[in-house]
Amino acid sequence: MIANEFRPSRNFRKVLARNADIIGEQRSAVPTSEQYSVFRAYLDARHRHGGMADMTVLDYAMMVEDSHVETRIIEYRRRGPDSGITGRGEELLAVALTDVLSDGLSMVYSFFEPSQVSRSLGTFMILDHIARARRQGLPYVYLGYWIEGSKKMDYKARFLPQQRLAPSGWLRVDAQGDAASEPQD
């Protein structure tokens, strides 16, 4: 996703407004029991029969700590009465495991408290990453794998413009959703 060229739609602006009471705090890649609790609830609710369904706390710790690049955790919490002073929010609502690359932020894995799905937290986290990339002068936000036709991944296609890796190379998909006919560099 090309961060500087992204223009939020009316629906994206509504998601930002709906989540205006949430703050994201970037932390070192250190797993916590609080994060694992949200991770476990997310897997049980949304990916009960998936490949990660039986991940233990040790598996989660390995996912967070075992990286060959600079990795950060962004914790999303509801703003509390003293957040302006402490910079911290209240209960943990969502987490994004994020690699910091020379040309962008890569959303390795994100998850949220299932009871908060109506807040569109997954979309909010991507919008937050776009804003973070822009502030850091990074041109891209990598949204991870996208499998065409997968209902669980279709939301990623709304973040345009994008570059998608095709068999012929990187293809640019512009803000109208049209793919360039020639591979991009």
mmCIF file of the C-alpha atoms, coordinates in Angstrom:
data_MODEL
# 
_entry.id   MODEL 
# 
loop_
_atom_site.group_PDB 
_atom_site.id 
_atom_site.type_symbol 
_atom_site.label_atom_id 
_atom_site.label_alt_id 
_atom_site.label_comp_id 
_atom_site.label_asym_id 
_atom_site.label_entity_id 
_atom_site.label_seq_id 
_atom_site.pdbx_PDB_ins_code 
_atom_site.Cartn_x 
_atom_site.Cartn_y 
_atom_site.Cartn_z 
_atom_site.occupancy 
_atom_site.B_iso_or_equiv 
_atom_site.pdbx_formal_charge 
_atom_site.auth_seq_id 
_atom_site.auth_comp_id 
_atom_site.auth_asym_id 
_atom_site.auth_atom_id 
_atom_site.pdbx_PDB_model_num 
ATOM 1   C CA . MET A 1 1   ? 0.000   0.000   0.000   1.00 0.00 ? 1   MET A CA 1 
ATOM 2   C CA . ILE A 1 2   ? 1.455   3.354   -1.010  1.00 0.00 ? 2   ILE A CA 1 
ATOM 3   C CA . ALA A 1 3   ? 1.141   5.463   2.151   1.00 0.00 ? 3   ALA A CA 1 
ATOM 4   C CA . ASN A 1 4   ? 1.563   9.006   0.800   1.00 0.00 ? 4   ASN A CA 1 
ATOM 5   C CA . GLU A 1 5   ? -0.901  8.496   -2.049  1.00 0.00 ? 5   GLU A CA 1 
ATOM 6   C CA . PHE A 1 6   ? -3.659  6.982   0.089   1.00 0.00 ? 6   PHE A CA 1 
ATOM 7   C CA . ARG A 1 7   ? -6.759  9.152   0.496   1.00 0.00 ? 7   ARG A CA 1 
ATOM 8   C CA . PRO A 1 8   ? -9.271  7.935   3.084   1.00 0.00 ? 8   PRO A CA 1 
ATOM 9   C CA . SER A 1 9   ? -12.816 7.442   1.848   1.00 0.00 ? 9   SER A CA 1 
ATOM 10  C CA . ARG A 1 10  ? -15.856 8.632   3.764   1.00 0.00 ? 10  ARG A CA 1 
ATOM 11  C CA . ASN A 1 11  ? -16.181 5.157   5.311   1.00 0.00 ? 11  ASN A CA 1 
ATOM 12  C CA . PHE A 1 12  ? -12.536 5.208   6.441   1.00 0.00 ? 12  PHE A CA 1 
ATOM 13  C CA . ARG A 1 13  ? -13.082 8.622   8.040   1.00 0.00 ? 13  ARG A CA 1 
ATOM 14  C CA . LYS A 1 14  ? -16.067 7.143   9.906   1.00 0.00 ? 14  LYS A CA 1 
ATOM 15  C CA . VAL A 1 15  ? -13.870 4.312   11.211  1.00 0.00 ? 15  VAL A CA 1 
ATOM 16  C CA . LEU A 1 16  ? -11.333 6.885   12.435  1.00 0.00 ? 16  LEU A CA 1 
ATOM 17  C CA . ALA A 1 17  ? -14.078 8.876   14.167  1.00 0.00 ? 17  ALA A CA 1 
ATOM 18  C CA . ARG A 1 18  ? -15.607 5.717   15.726  1.00 0.00 ? 18  ARG A CA 1 
ATOM 19  C CA . ASN A 1 19  ? -12.196 4.884   17.199  1.00 0.00 ? 19  ASN A CA 1 
ATOM 20  C CA . ALA A 1 20  ? -11.094 8.386   18.223  1.00 0.00 ? 20  ALA A CA 1 
ATOM 21  C CA . ASP A 1 21  ? -10.973 7.193   21.835  1.00 0.00 ? 21  ASP A CA 1 
ATOM 22  C CA . ILE A 1 22  ? -8.273  4.616   21.049  1.00 0.00 ? 22  ILE A CA 1 
ATOM 23  C CA . ILE A 1 23  ? -4.565  5.296   21.354  1.00 0.00 ? 23  ILE A CA 1 
ATOM 24  C CA . GLY A 1 24  ? -1.767  3.192   19.908  1.00 0.00 ? 24  GLY A CA 1 
ATOM 25  C CA . GLU A 1 25  ? 1.466   2.829   21.822  1.00 0.00 ? 25  GLU A CA 1 
ATOM 26  C CA . GLN A 1 26  ? 4.547   1.468   20.079  1.00 0.00 ? 26  GLN A CA 1 
ATOM 27  C CA . ARG A 1 27  ? 6.534   -0.882  22.300  1.00 0.00 ? 27  ARG A CA 1 
ATOM 28  C CA . SER A 1 28  ? 9.507   -3.212  22.062  1.00 0.00 ? 28  SER A CA 1 
ATOM 29  C CA . ALA A 1 29  ? 8.726   -6.701  20.785  1.00 0.00 ? 29  ALA A CA 1 
ATOM 30  C CA . VAL A 1 30  ? 8.211   -8.257  24.204  1.00 0.00 ? 30  VAL A CA 1 
ATOM 31  C CA . PRO A 1 31  ? 5.257   -10.615 24.625  1.00 0.00 ? 31  PRO A CA 1 
ATOM 32  C CA . THR A 1 32  ? 2.979   -10.194 27.635  1.00 0.00 ? 32  THR A CA 1 
ATOM 33  C CA . SER A 1 33  ? 0.272   -12.330 29.186  1.00 0.00 ? 33  SER A CA 1 
ATOM 34  C CA . GLU A 1 34  ? -2.206  -9.515  28.486  1.00 0.00 ? 34  GLU A CA 1 
ATOM 35  C CA . GLN A 1 35  ? -1.379  -9.647  24.751  1.00 0.00 ? 35  GLN A CA 1 
ATOM 36  C CA . TYR A 1 36  ? -1.627  -13.430 24.715  1.00 0.00 ? 36  TYR A CA 1 
ATOM 37  C CA . SER A 1 37  ? -5.042  -13.261 26.362  1.00 0.00 ? 37  SER A CA 1 
ATOM 38  C CA . VAL A 1 38  ? -6.351  -11.037 23.529  1.00 0.00 ? 38  VAL A CA 1 
ATOM 39  C CA . PHE A 1 39  ? -4.544  -13.213 20.940  1.00 0.00 ? 39  PHE A CA 1 
ATOM 40  C CA . ARG A 1 40  ? -6.118  -16.394 22.326  1.00 0.00 ? 40  ARG A CA 1 
ATOM 41  C CA . ALA A 1 41  ? -9.612  -14.854 22.385  1.00 0.00 ? 41  ALA A CA 1 
ATOM 42  C CA . TYR A 1 42  ? -9.131  -13.655 18.777  1.00 0.00 ? 42  TYR A CA 1 
ATOM 43  C CA . LEU A 1 43  ? -8.029  -17.096 17.555  1.00 0.00 ? 43  LEU A CA 1 
ATOM 44  C CA . ASP A 1 44  ? -10.842 -18.861 19.401  1.00 0.00 ? 44  ASP A CA 1 
ATOM 45  C CA . ALA A 1 45  ? -13.462 -16.514 17.957  1.00 0.00 ? 45  ALA A CA 1 
ATOM 46  C CA . ARG A 1 46  ? -12.200 -15.978 14.416  1.00 0.00 ? 46  ARG A CA 1 
ATOM 47  C CA . HIS A 1 47  ? -9.777  -18.776 13.488  1.00 0.00 ? 47  HIS A CA 1 
ATOM 48  C CA . ARG A 1 48  ? -10.891 -21.708 15.613  1.00 0.00 ? 48  ARG A CA 1 
ATOM 49  C CA . HIS A 1 49  ? -10.042 -24.265 12.927  1.00 0.00 ? 49  HIS A CA 1 
ATOM 50  C CA . GLY A 1 50  ? -7.058  -22.473 11.365  1.00 0.00 ? 50  GLY A CA 1 
ATOM 51  C CA . GLY A 1 51  ? -3.393  -23.370 11.409  1.00 0.00 ? 51  GLY A CA 1 
ATOM 52  C CA . MET A 1 52  ? -2.692  -21.156 14.429  1.00 0.00 ? 52  MET A CA 1 
ATOM 53  C CA . ALA A 1 53  ? -5.589  -22.444 16.562  1.00 0.00 ? 53  ALA A CA 1 
ATOM 54  C CA . ASP A 1 54  ? -3.412  -24.529 18.873  1.00 0.00 ? 54  ASP A CA 1 
ATOM 55  C CA . MET A 1 55  ? -0.708  -21.911 19.513  1.00 0.00 ? 55  MET A CA 1 
ATOM 56  C CA . THR A 1 56  ? 0.476   -21.887 23.116  1.00 0.00 ? 56  THR A CA 1 
ATOM 57  C CA . VAL A 1 57  ? 1.862   -18.976 25.069  1.00 0.00 ? 57  VAL A CA 1 
ATOM 58  C CA . LEU A 1 58  ? 5.359   -20.196 24.121  1.00 0.00 ? 58  LEU A CA 1 
ATOM 59  C CA . ASP A 1 59  ? 4.420   -20.248 20.419  1.00 0.00 ? 59  ASP A CA 1 
ATOM 60  C CA . TYR A 1 60  ? 3.133   -16.693 20.770  1.00 0.00 ? 60  TYR A CA 1 
ATOM 61  C CA . ALA A 1 61  ? 6.365   -15.610 22.452  1.00 0.00 ? 61  ALA A CA 1 
ATOM 62  C CA . MET A 1 62  ? 8.387   -17.119 19.579  1.00 0.00 ? 62  MET A CA 1 
ATOM 63  C CA . MET A 1 63  ? 6.210   -15.321 17.006  1.00 0.00 ? 63  MET A CA 1 
ATOM 64  C CA . VAL A 1 64  ? 6.889   -12.002 18.737  1.00 0.00 ? 64  VAL A CA 1 
ATOM 65  C CA . GLU A 1 65  ? 10.565  -12.421 19.660  1.00 0.00 ? 65  GLU A CA 1 
ATOM 66  C CA . ASP A 1 66  ? 12.014  -14.467 16.793  1.00 0.00 ? 66  ASP A CA 1 
ATOM 67  C CA . SER A 1 67  ? 12.741  -11.845 14.150  1.00 0.00 ? 67  SER A CA 1 
ATOM 68  C CA . HIS A 1 68  ? 15.727  -10.915 12.021  1.00 0.00 ? 68  HIS A CA 1 
ATOM 69  C CA . VAL A 1 69  ? 14.532  -7.355  11.504  1.00 0.00 ? 69  VAL A CA 1 
ATOM 70  C CA . GLU A 1 70  ? 13.477  -4.512  13.801  1.00 0.00 ? 70  GLU A CA 1 
ATOM 71  C CA . THR A 1 71  ? 10.093  -5.555  15.173  1.00 0.00 ? 71  THR A CA 1 
ATOM 72  C CA . ARG A 1 72  ? 7.729   -3.536  17.323  1.00 0.00 ? 72  ARG A CA 1 
ATOM 73  C CA . ILE A 1 73  ? 4.393   -4.174  18.967  1.00 0.00 ? 73  ILE A CA 1 
ATOM 74  C CA . ILE A 1 74  ? 1.732   -1.534  18.749  1.00 0.00 ? 74  ILE A CA 1 
ATOM 75  C CA . GLU A 1 75  ? -0.816  -1.895  21.528  1.00 0.00 ? 75  GLU A CA 1 
ATOM 76  C CA . TYR A 1 76  ? -4.208  -0.254  21.096  1.00 0.00 ? 76  TYR A CA 1 
ATOM 77  C CA . ARG A 1 77  ? -6.073  0.803   24.208  1.00 0.00 ? 77  ARG A CA 1 
ATOM 78  C CA . ARG A 1 78  ? -9.091  2.901   25.018  1.00 0.00 ? 78  ARG A CA 1 
ATOM 79  C CA . ARG A 1 79  ? -8.069  6.360   26.192  1.00 0.00 ? 79  ARG A CA 1 
ATOM 80  C CA . GLY A 1 80  ? -8.351  6.728   29.978  1.00 0.00 ? 80  GLY A CA 1 
ATOM 81  C CA . PRO A 1 81  ? -8.791  9.760   32.233  1.00 0.00 ? 81  PRO A CA 1 
ATOM 82  C CA . ASP A 1 82  ? -5.031  10.079  32.781  1.00 0.00 ? 82  ASP A CA 1 
ATOM 83  C CA . SER A 1 83  ? -3.870  9.122   29.249  1.00 0.00 ? 83  SER A CA 1 
ATOM 84  C CA . GLY A 1 84  ? -2.869  12.715  28.545  1.00 0.00 ? 84  GLY A CA 1 
ATOM 85  C CA . ILE A 1 85  ? -0.438  12.532  31.457  1.00 0.00 ? 85  ILE A CA 1 
ATOM 86  C CA . THR A 1 86  ? 0.792   8.942   31.309  1.00 0.00 ? 86  THR A CA 1 
ATOM 87  C CA . GLY A 1 87  ? 0.454   8.306   27.571  1.00 0.00 ? 87  GLY A CA 1 
ATOM 88  C CA . ARG A 1 88  ? -1.163  4.939   28.367  1.00 0.00 ? 88  ARG A CA 1 
ATOM 89  C CA . GLY A 1 89  ? -4.682  3.823   27.859  1.00 0.00 ? 89  GLY A CA 1 
ATOM 90  C CA . GLU A 1 90  ? -6.867  1.426   29.775  1.00 0.00 ? 90  GLU A CA 1 
ATOM 91  C CA . GLU A 1 91  ? -7.777  -2.120  28.700  1.00 0.00 ? 91  GLU A CA 1 
ATOM 92  C CA . LEU A 1 92  ? -5.889  -3.720  25.820  1.00 0.00 ? 92  LEU A CA 1 
ATOM 93  C CA . LEU A 1 93  ? -8.178  -3.945  22.774  1.00 0.00 ? 93  LEU A CA 1 
ATOM 94  C CA . ALA A 1 94  ? -5.846  -4.827  19.912  1.00 0.00 ? 94  ALA A CA 1 
ATOM 95  C CA . VAL A 1 95  ? -2.234  -5.558  18.993  1.00 0.00 ? 95  VAL A CA 1 
ATOM 96  C CA . ALA A 1 96  ? -0.239  -5.233  15.779  1.00 0.00 ? 96  ALA A CA 1 
ATOM 97  C CA . LEU A 1 97  ? 3.063   -7.080  15.441  1.00 0.00 ? 97  LEU A CA 1 
ATOM 98  C CA . THR A 1 98  ? 4.923   -4.778  13.050  1.00 0.00 ? 98  THR A CA 1 
ATOM 99  C CA . ASP A 1 99  ? 8.293   -5.003  11.292  1.00 0.00 ? 99  ASP A CA 1 
ATOM 100 C CA . VAL A 1 100 ? 10.031  -1.683  10.692  1.00 0.00 ? 100 VAL A CA 1 
ATOM 101 C CA . LEU A 1 101 ? 11.739  -1.881  7.302   1.00 0.00 ? 101 LEU A CA 1 
ATOM 102 C CA . SER A 1 102 ? 13.866  0.670   5.458   1.00 0.00 ? 102 SER A CA 1 
ATOM 103 C CA . ASP A 1 103 ? 10.964  1.489   3.105   1.00 0.00 ? 103 ASP A CA 1 
ATOM 104 C CA . GLY A 1 104 ? 7.886   0.844   5.196   1.00 0.00 ? 104 GLY A CA 1 
ATOM 105 C CA . LEU A 1 105 ? 5.978   -0.762  8.011   1.00 0.00 ? 105 LEU A CA 1 
ATOM 106 C CA . SER A 1 106 ? 4.996   -4.396  7.591   1.00 0.00 ? 106 SER A CA 1 
ATOM 107 C CA . MET A 1 107 ? 1.938   -5.588  9.482   1.00 0.00 ? 107 MET A CA 1 
ATOM 108 C CA . VAL A 1 108 ? 3.125   -9.099  10.315  1.00 0.00 ? 108 VAL A CA 1 
ATOM 109 C CA . TYR A 1 109 ? 0.091   -10.081 12.370  1.00 0.00 ? 109 TYR A CA 1 
ATOM 110 C CA . SER A 1 110 ? -2.691  -8.116  14.013  1.00 0.00 ? 110 SER A CA 1 
ATOM 111 C CA . PHE A 1 111 ? -5.461  -9.215  16.328  1.00 0.00 ? 111 PHE A CA 1 
ATOM 112 C CA . PHE A 1 112 ? -8.137  -7.657  18.495  1.00 0.00 ? 112 PHE A CA 1 
ATOM 113 C CA . GLU A 1 113 ? -10.587 -8.388  21.268  1.00 0.00 ? 113 GLU A CA 1 
ATOM 114 C CA . PRO A 1 114 ? -13.478 -10.126 19.409  1.00 0.00 ? 114 PRO A CA 1 
ATOM 115 C CA . SER A 1 115 ? -16.115 -8.159  21.319  1.00 0.00 ? 115 SER A CA 1 
ATOM 116 C CA . GLN A 1 116 ? -14.777 -5.013  19.634  1.00 0.00 ? 116 GLN A CA 1 
ATOM 117 C CA . VAL A 1 117 ? -15.392 -6.145  16.034  1.00 0.00 ? 117 VAL A CA 1 
ATOM 118 C CA . SER A 1 118 ? -18.119 -3.527  15.554  1.00 0.00 ? 118 SER A CA 1 
ATOM 119 C CA . ARG A 1 119 ? -15.502 -0.828  15.955  1.00 0.00 ? 119 ARG A CA 1 
ATOM 120 C CA . SER A 1 120 ? -13.710 -2.062  12.786  1.00 0.00 ? 120 SER A CA 1 
ATOM 121 C CA . LEU A 1 121 ? -10.431 -2.304  14.708  1.00 0.00 ? 121 LEU A CA 1 
ATOM 122 C CA . GLY A 1 122 ? -8.641  -4.179  11.903  1.00 0.00 ? 122 GLY A CA 1 
ATOM 123 C CA . THR A 1 123 ? -9.348  -1.320  9.511   1.00 0.00 ? 123 THR A CA 1 
ATOM 124 C CA . PHE A 1 124 ? -8.456  1.237   12.184  1.00 0.00 ? 124 PHE A CA 1 
ATOM 125 C CA . MET A 1 125 ? -5.065  -0.435  12.770  1.00 0.00 ? 125 MET A CA 1 
ATOM 126 C CA . ILE A 1 126 ? -4.233  -0.223  9.050   1.00 0.00 ? 126 ILE A CA 1 
ATOM 127 C CA . LEU A 1 127 ? -5.231  3.454   8.964   1.00 0.00 ? 127 LEU A CA 1 
ATOM 128 C CA . ASP A 1 128 ? -3.031  4.052   12.022  1.00 0.00 ? 128 ASP A CA 1 
ATOM 129 C CA . HIS A 1 129 ? -0.097  2.299   10.311  1.00 0.00 ? 129 HIS A CA 1 
ATOM 130 C CA . ILE A 1 130 ? -0.549  4.518   7.249   1.00 0.00 ? 130 ILE A CA 1 
ATOM 131 C CA . ALA A 1 131 ? -0.370  7.604   9.474   1.00 0.00 ? 131 ALA A CA 1 
ATOM 132 C CA . ARG A 1 132 ? 2.703   6.202   11.283  1.00 0.00 ? 132 ARG A CA 1 
ATOM 133 C CA . ALA A 1 133 ? 4.476   5.452   7.989   1.00 0.00 ? 133 ALA A CA 1 
ATOM 134 C CA . ARG A 1 134 ? 3.800   8.985   6.752   1.00 0.00 ? 134 ARG A CA 1 
ATOM 135 C CA . ARG A 1 135 ? 5.139   10.517  9.996   1.00 0.00 ? 135 ARG A CA 1 
ATOM 136 C CA . GLN A 1 136 ? 8.291   8.394   9.701   1.00 0.00 ? 136 GLN A CA 1 
ATOM 137 C CA . GLY A 1 137 ? 8.765   9.271   6.021   1.00 0.00 ? 137 GLY A CA 1 
ATOM 138 C CA . LEU A 1 138 ? 8.242   5.660   4.931   1.00 0.00 ? 138 LEU A CA 1 
ATOM 139 C CA . PRO A 1 139 ? 6.569   5.144   1.538   1.00 0.00 ? 139 PRO A CA 1 
ATOM 140 C CA . TYR A 1 140 ? 4.855   1.782   2.104   1.00 0.00 ? 140 TYR A CA 1 
ATOM 141 C CA . VAL A 1 141 ? 2.659   -0.145  4.487   1.00 0.00 ? 141 VAL A CA 1 
ATOM 142 C CA . TYR A 1 142 ? 2.874   -3.854  3.782   1.00 0.00 ? 142 TYR A CA 1 
ATOM 143 C CA . LEU A 1 143 ? -0.475  -5.502  4.488   1.00 0.00 ? 143 LEU A CA 1 
ATOM 144 C CA . GLY A 1 144 ? 0.814   -9.054  4.158   1.00 0.00 ? 144 GLY A CA 1 
ATOM 145 C CA . TYR A 1 145 ? -0.560  -11.828 2.064   1.00 0.00 ? 145 TYR A CA 1 
ATOM 146 C CA . TRP A 1 146 ? -3.667  -11.237 0.032   1.00 0.00 ? 146 TRP A CA 1 
ATOM 147 C CA . ILE A 1 147 ? -5.502  -14.138 -1.529  1.00 0.00 ? 147 ILE A CA 1 
ATOM 148 C CA . GLU A 1 148 ? -7.953  -13.001 -4.173  1.00 0.00 ? 148 GLU A CA 1 
ATOM 149 C CA . GLY A 1 149 ? -11.449 -14.223 -3.408  1.00 0.00 ? 149 GLY A CA 1 
ATOM 150 C CA . SER A 1 150 ? -10.764 -14.802 0.285   1.00 0.00 ? 150 SER A CA 1 
ATOM 151 C CA . LYS A 1 151 ? -13.542 -13.089 2.242   1.00 0.00 ? 151 LYS A CA 1 
ATOM 152 C CA . LYS A 1 152 ? -11.225 -12.742 5.253   1.00 0.00 ? 152 LYS A CA 1 
ATOM 153 C CA . MET A 1 153 ? -8.733  -10.790 3.146   1.00 0.00 ? 153 MET A CA 1 
ATOM 154 C CA . ASP A 1 154 ? -10.972 -8.767  0.824   1.00 0.00 ? 154 ASP A CA 1 
ATOM 155 C CA . TYR A 1 155 ? -10.801 -5.718  3.103   1.00 0.00 ? 155 TYR A CA 1 
ATOM 156 C CA . LYS A 1 156 ? -7.106  -5.262  2.208   1.00 0.00 ? 156 LYS A CA 1 
ATOM 157 C CA . ALA A 1 157 ? -8.044  -4.549  -1.411  1.00 0.00 ? 157 ALA A CA 1 
ATOM 158 C CA . ARG A 1 158 ? -9.777  -1.312  -0.316  1.00 0.00 ? 158 ARG A CA 1 
ATOM 159 C CA . PHE A 1 159 ? -6.500  0.353   0.687   1.00 0.00 ? 159 PHE A CA 1 
ATOM 160 C CA . LEU A 1 160 ? -5.456  1.902   -2.613  1.00 0.00 ? 160 LEU A CA 1 
ATOM 161 C CA . PRO A 1 161 ? -3.201  2.619   -4.370  1.00 0.00 ? 161 PRO A CA 1 
ATOM 162 C CA . GLN A 1 162 ? -1.248  -0.594  -3.957  1.00 0.00 ? 162 GLN A CA 1 
ATOM 163 C CA . GLN A 1 163 ? 1.516   -2.564  -5.505  1.00 0.00 ? 163 GLN A CA 1 
ATOM 164 C CA . ARG A 1 164 ? 0.796   -6.288  -5.769  1.00 0.00 ? 164 ARG A CA 1 
ATOM 165 C CA . LEU A 1 165 ? 3.332   -8.952  -6.560  1.00 0.00 ? 165 LEU A CA 1 
ATOM 166 C CA . ALA A 1 166 ? 2.194   -10.913 -9.612  1.00 0.00 ? 166 ALA A CA 1 
ATOM 167 C CA . PRO A 1 167 ? 4.039   -13.622 -11.582 1.00 0.00 ? 167 PRO A CA 1 
ATOM 168 C CA . SER A 1 168 ? 5.212   -10.901 -13.995 1.00 0.00 ? 168 SER A CA 1 
ATOM 169 C CA . GLY A 1 169 ? 6.450   -8.587  -11.197 1.00 0.00 ? 169 GLY A CA 1 
ATOM 170 C CA . TRP A 1 170 ? 4.984   -5.756  -9.137  1.00 0.00 ? 170 TRP A CA 1 
ATOM 171 C CA . LEU A 1 171 ? 1.728   -4.365  -10.522 1.00 0.00 ? 171 LEU A CA 1 
ATOM 172 C CA . ARG A 1 172 ? 0.351   -1.025  -9.450  1.00 0.00 ? 172 ARG A CA 1 
ATOM 173 C CA . VAL A 1 173 ? -3.358  -0.903  -8.628  1.00 0.00 ? 173 VAL A CA 1 
ATOM 174 C CA . ASP A 1 174 ? -4.493  2.723   -8.624  1.00 0.00 ? 174 ASP A CA 1 
ATOM 175 C CA . ALA A 1 175 ? -7.081  4.452   -6.456  1.00 0.00 ? 175 ALA A CA 1 
ATOM 176 C CA . GLN A 1 176 ? -9.890  3.418   -8.819  1.00 0.00 ? 176 GLN A CA 1 
ATOM 177 C CA . GLY A 1 177 ? -8.875  -0.243  -8.516  1.00 0.00 ? 177 GLY A CA 1 
ATOM 178 C CA . ASP A 1 178 ? -7.454  -0.458  -12.050 1.00 0.00 ? 178 ASP A CA 1 
ATOM 179 C CA . ALA A 1 179 ? -4.255  -2.466  -12.476 1.00 0.00 ? 179 ALA A CA 1 
ATOM 180 C CA . ALA A 1 180 ? -1.418  -1.121  -14.596 1.00 0.00 ? 180 ALA A CA 1 
ATOM 181 C CA . SER A 1 181 ? -0.731  -3.273  -17.615 1.00 0.00 ? 181 SER A CA 1 
ATOM 182 C CA . GLU A 1 182 ? 3.041   -3.171  -17.122 1.00 0.00 ? 182 GLU A CA 1 
ATOM 183 C CA . PRO A 1 183 ? 4.984   -4.390  -14.079 1.00 0.00 ? 183 PRO A CA 1 
ATOM 184 C CA . GLN A 1 184 ? 6.386   -1.632  -11.865 1.00 0.00 ? 184 GLN A CA 1 
ATOM 185 C CA . ASP A 1 185 ? 9.955   -1.384  -10.611 1.00 0.00 ? 185 ASP A CA 1 
# 
